[in-house]
Amino acid sequence: MPPTAPAPSSGEQLPVRTAAVWVALDAVVGAGTPLRVLDVGGGSGVFAVPLARLGHEVTVVDPSADALATLQRRAQTAGVGDRVRGLQGDGDLLHELPLGSGVPGTDDGGGYDLALCHSVLEVVDDPSTTLGEITRALRPGGQVSVATVNRAGAVLARALGGHPKEALALLEDRDPAPGRTRPARRRFGPDDLLALVTAAGLRPGEWRGVAVVSDLLDAASGADPEAVRRLELALAGTSPYRDVATGLHVLATRP
């Protein structure tokens, strides 16, 4: 039988497309022990607020003031405003931020138990620097959840969307829309992601595919969300299906 999706006591309606990420996190955040969590690029609190409702203390670092304002409103509405803190800043400059009790070397003698780095590596200036900063913010034995865009999934999505030239560009690791003013997002293969994580001094676990099928389904398809969720969980750790997922996820540990 495939694993079931976690049902956090937060009562949040968790998106089907992130089911594999929540299952990986459930063993860490569902053990009943309050954790100190650092959510880098956590924006409006899609993960932070459910984690706070599970009893964890969450610090969100994000460059967007608007996103952090939304985070605070969402946390207050959920009744966890005292367990969620937002700091405006960048992931590659964590050492410049007043992270407080989560920073290794402060008077409490500890670092963060868990860090989230979701949808960040594809947009930062230097993924290695950002992962290095996150690693240093963890206590020994702390874990980081890394989720990013899968190159193979992006190629497949562009091809199925009727854009074969863009799909070929992505396959060859080229900008699918050259000449635009904003920089292209990076895409990663599993080997790329594991190499980055290892180079940051982290010990990676098994990687998973994120949104293997959910992003391919038309919203009007009428597919049963619970059936899709169970299928996602069954495919997330299984090749060749996970190889073409929209995203990649790995849970890694600081030795």
N, C-alpha and C positions, 0 to 999 in steps of 0.2 A: 504494500500500500504506500502511495506517496505521502510525504509529510503534510500535515495540515498547517494552514496559515496561523500565526499567532493571534491571540485575541487579547491585546493589552487591556488592562483594567481601566485604561483611560477612556474607553468607549469611543475613541476616534474611529471614523470610517476610513480605513487604510486603503489607499489605491491598489488595485489589482496589479498594476505594473511594478510596484515595489515590493510585492509579496516575498520574493526571494531574499531581499535585503533584510526585511523584518524577521524572517525565519532565522537568518544567520545571526542577527542581533539578539534574538529572544533568549538564547542561552546565557547571554551576558547581562541583559537588562531586566530579565524576568526572574532572577534568582531571589528577589526580595531584599537585596542589600542596596541601600541608597548609594549611588555613584556620583562622582563629579565628572561631568561630561562637557567637552569642548566641541562645539559645532562650528567648523570653519566654513564660511560661505553659506551658513544656514538660513540666511535671508529672513523670510517671513515666518519661519517656525514650523514647517511641514513635519520635521522630525522632532524638533525641540519641544514643542508643546505636548505631543503624546508621551515623550520621555519624562517630562516634568510631571505629567499626570500619573505616571508610574512611581513617582516619589523621588526622582533624580534631580540634582541641581545642575542646570544647564547654562553655560555661557556661550552665546552666539557671537561670532565675529564675522562682520560683513561690511563691505565698502559702501553699501547703499543705505543712506539715512531713511529713505522711504520704506525699504524692506524692514528695517529695524523698528520703525514706527508700527508697521503692520504686525510684527512679532509681538510687541508689547500689548497691542489691542487684543490680539488672539489669546495671549497668555492671561490677560486680565479677565476676558470673557470666560475662559476655561477654568478660572479660579486658581491659577498657578503663577500669578504674577510675581510672587515672592520667591519662586524657584527658577525663574528665567531672567537672565541678564543679557542685554545686548551691548556690544562694543563695536563702534565703527572703526574699521581698519582692514588691513590686507593680511592674507595668510602667510605671505613671505616676510612679514615684519612683525610677527607675533611677539618677538622679544622687546618691541617698543611699546607694547600695550600693557595697561594695568590689569593683568589677568587675575591678580589677587591670589587667593588661597590655592588656585590650581597650578601655580608656577613652581616647578622644582627649585629648591634652594630657599624658598621663603620660610617664615618662621614656623609654619605648620609641618615642614619637612617632607612634603609630598607633592606629587604632580597629579595630573588628571588620570582617572581610571579608564576613560574611553574618549576617543576623539572621532568625530565624523568629518570626512572629506568627500563630500558628494557633489558631483557636477562642478568641480573646481579645477582639476588638473588640466582640463581641456581649454581653459580660458586664462590661466595665470601666465605671467611672463616666464617663469622658470619652475616647472613642476618639481624638479629635484630640490630646489631651495625651499619651496612650500612644504614638501614632505619632511624635509630636515627640520624645519621649525616645529612642525606638529610632533615629530618624534621627540624633540627635546622638551616639549610640554607634557609628555606622558611620564608617569611614574614607571619604574622598572616593573615589568609584568603587565603594564597597561596595554590597551588594544586600540587600534585605529581601523575604522570602517572606511574603505576607499571604494567609491563608485564613479565610473567615468564612461565616456562614449566608446563603443566598440566599432572599430573601423569596418569590419565585415558587415555588421548590421547596418551601418550608414550606407555602404555600397548597395546592399540589397534594397534598402528603402528608396534610394534614388532611382535604382533600376525599375522597381515596381511602380514608382511614381511617374514613369515615362521620361526619365532624364538620363539616358545612357551615357552621354558625354560627361555629365557630372559624376556618375557612378564610376566611370573609368578613371577620372581624375582622383577620386578618393582612393580607389584601389592602388593607384600609383603614388599616393601620399602627396598629391598636389592640391592647391586651392581650387575647389570646384567653381568658384566665381571670382576669377582674378580681376584686379582693378577696382574692387570695392574699397571703401574708405576704412571699414573696420577690419581688424585682423581675422584670419580664418581660425575656426576652432580646431584644435588638435583632435585626432582620433587615435586610439590605441588598440593594439592587438594584445592578447593575453600575455605573451612573452614580454612585450614592452612594459605592461603594467607590473608584472612580477619583478622585472629587472629594476624598475624605479623603486619599488617598495623595498627590495633587498638592499639596494644601494643606500637607502636612507637609514639603514641599520635595523630594519624590522624583519621579523620572521613571518612570512606569509603563510596563510592556510590555503585550502583549496579555493580556486576561483569559481565564480558562478556567473551564469548569464542572467541579465536583468531584462525583463520585457521580451521574452523569446517570441511570444505570439501576440501579446495584448496590443502592441502598437500596430500590428498588421491587420487587426480586425476593424471593420467599419463600425462606427458607433451605432449605426442603424441595423446592425446584423442581428440584434436580438439575442446574442449569445448570453447564456446564464453566467453572471459574474462569478459565482462560486465555482462553477465548472471550469471557467477560464483560470481562476486562481489555482485550483488543484492541478491543472495542466501546467501552469507556469512553474509550480513547485516541483513537479515531476521532471520537467525538462531542464531546470536551472543548472543542475549539476551533471547533465548528460550530454556528451558529444555524440553526433555532430550538431545537435540542436542548439546547445548553449553557444556554439561558435559563431552563430549568426544572430545572436540577440542584439537588441538595441544598445544595451550597456553591459559593462563588466563590473563585478564586485568581488572584493577580497577582504577578509578580516585578518589583520596582521598584528603581531605582538612585539612590543619592545622587550628584548631580553633583559 
